[in-house]
């Protein structure tokens, strides 16, 4: 335990910290000790008391929202369970969060959805059902939502999936949260009037109950936007309650009469509020009815997950410290599981209160504990105080929260988002208003998919467009063949692909191929090569476009060449109709270089089939061109060692010390680069007249790649010692040899420069 307390991050509930580099922070023990320093102790007590009062008021408002209408007699019990949950969540988040000064409690967005669930459950109950039975059923649903949310939090945190929030489109999140704000406003009308929201809006007798709450919310919104001070919300709460009782005094209206008229929170016991539903009653509840709301319960967890991760990101900006998202998920997941044992709704961070604490210079772990203590005092001893809370204050506070969501995401975001993204926010908000929260959530998910498809389709999966004229394989060929391949370069149309290919991008790819073939200003290609080396995946639906591509290629007698195929696409190509045309209309190779080699061999075969062809120049023939004197050639050859190697022989291994220069007389060898982590890459293939080993010899460096004989090869070897003897005894012949090597290296450098130009586009 001592080691856990000495860790840089606080102890969590079964999860290790993410392996990220973060600035050094005080240990958990040091943070706790720091909280009790005189200056920090006073500020923490004040800040915790302020956020505690705000939190208690909010929790009471949330409970009043859920336990309203026919459940109003059980509002006090609901308040007690919510206060218990807020106390637990606040304390555990304060003590075990990855950063100090975090304030948490029961979340408003989750309660808004729970209100929808309560209405749906009431509709499933048979006529004449006792209100107590409905109350127990709703508490069971609330408990299930808290437990489910906690488990989902902990699962995401355990598997380190906190960053999944980055994959949800910003406008979809905005639509969800603005819709949650709308539900809060509608719930606030029910809290203040005890009637259906639409009825409350048009009934004059009920308007008098919600108009003061609307005024409270509007004034608080204006004040919060213009005055950046931590006393704004407490002052508004105290001032509004004071004005209400002043009006009662001036009109000589007794408190009991105001309560009976629906102006005050009624049914609150005089003692403590802790009156949970007995465990035996929860066990006996009809859980099949609760499970019928499984999709809604999941939506609560989804909304809370989004809110938690967004708030955690906002807290990072507010406190200017890193927040470990997976650690927060584990901590708040455990807190919600404990809170659910007391029948509480799920919760998470309070971004506004955390920012308030930070501005009050009270960002210690003690602040959240003080808030939890305020909740405990009201829960166990101060229930009678709540009976003096005007309903319009509770409803106005709910309206304030709801309007804040709507203004932030449905109004202020207009200047932040592109028009199409802003329309998505409004569509989700409208769907939630007209159809309800769940259809709005479904629309949001559908729009998220559409946004992904549209946005990803804009990404060009074609990294490079090449032809046989500007790109060739690494097989070294005679000049005549190289010129032939360049001259017939239009025979090959090649695309290097990148990213993920699905039906949208695959169709774009097909259209690109078709347009190139049908372009009247260009000669029709005979071969079409697609390189998948940098493709991360191919969706199964994309195979339809490749099937169309195959049909089109068959119509115009074009050969398709696939290279570096993903495993999933290989499996698809082994099935009809692709399998029947393999070799006749398409072929695949392990990499682009082998595909290019196969194409070049086909072109050369066509060239040789009409009677043309050349014999690759041997080493001896090249030297005879440089040295017309046969004696000089014979003298030079005395320094060379003749060798015959079998196929598969590793003549030079990567990392070998320099030994000399090799000249291929006849045969074929390949140069491979060993990358250790992946398979070796073929750098080039050499045949008659090719030189290798010269870099190590001239620069005195180890071999940069391995050289392997692909078939029986006849070669000459000039060792470093023999080269020195040639320079000492026959300097004129050595000068000719060095001139030959300079020409060879210059050609190779020019070829590499051309390849680089192509690679850079």
Secondary structure, DSSP 8 states (H G I E B T S, - for coil): -HHHHHSSS---SS----S--------HHHHHHHHTSHHHHHHHHHHHHHHHHHHHHHHHHHHHHHS-GGGGGGHHHHHHHHHHHHHHHHHHHHHHSSSTT--EEE-HHHHHHHHHHHHHHHHHS-TT--HHHHHHHHHHHHHHHHHHHHHHHHHHHHTT-GGGGGGS-HHHHHHHHHHHHHHHHHHHHHHHHSS-HHHHHH-HHHHHHHHHHHHHHHHHHHHHHH---THHHHHHHHHHHHHHHHHHHHTT--HHHHHHTTSB--S--SS-------HHHHHTS-HHHHHTTHHHHHHHHHHHHHHHHHHHHHHHHHHTS---HHHHHHHHHHHHHHHHTTT---EEE-HHHHHHHHHTT--SHHHHHHHHHHHHHHHHT-HHHHTT-BHHHHHHHHHHHHHHHHIIIIIGGGGTS-HHHHHHHHHHHHHHHHH-HHHHHHHHHHHHHHHHHHHHHTS--EEEEEETTT---SB---HHHHHHHHHTGGGEEEEEEEEEE-HHHHHHHHHHHHHHHH-TTS---SEEEEEEEEEEEE-GGGHHHHHHHHHHHHHTT-EEEEES--HHHHHHHTSTTTGGGBTTTEEEESSHHHHHHHHHHHHHHHHHHTT-------HHHHHHHH---HHHHHHHHTT-EEEEE-TT-EEE-TT----EEEEEEES-EEEEE--SSS--EEEEEE-TT-EESHHHHHHT---SSEEEESS-EEEEEEEHHHHHHHHHH-HHHHHHHHHHHHHHHHHHHHHHHHHHHHHT-
